[in-house]
Amino acid sequence: MHHLKGMDGGNRMEHRKEDKMRLVEKYNLKHENNAWYSEKENSHKHLIFKDAFFERADLIGLLFRINKLCMAKVNYFRRNIEKYEPLKYDYRKGFLTVPLWDADFLKHKDSGLILDFRYLQSITIYDDFVSLCKELENFETE
């Protein structure tokens, strides 16, 4: 891969494309027949998304599709991602701040609460998700 110059101007789309590729590499997705698949040992191959979705979706859309999160969560985090710090966990170093493509957790900056993608996946009732959002927003300062 070539180096990025920064987040300004013409490099923005290139940066997003590279982050998308880093994301599919992280999850070891396989590309075939114009689609991306998850193929884990002792498991059937699963379609994650087609090329058309990969091209038009933003990083949050892809990350949340891989983690099987609903559109309500995608839309909320698209609108509010600046309120969160992307993290991953290292058993030696603890939680580490990482680029969004490498995140396994999102830390709500104002409350310090850490949301695991698996926890978000377990919320299947819309009103429960709305309640969580309201709880987090109560910590936020203007």
Secondary structure, DSSP 8 states (H G I E B T S, - for coil): ------SSTTHHHHHHHHHHHHHHHHTT-EEETTEEEE--TTS--EEEEEHHHHHHS-HHHHHHHHTT--HHHHHHHHHHGGGEEEEEEETTTEEEE--GGG-SEEEETTT--EEEHHHHHH--SHHHHHHHHHHHHTT---
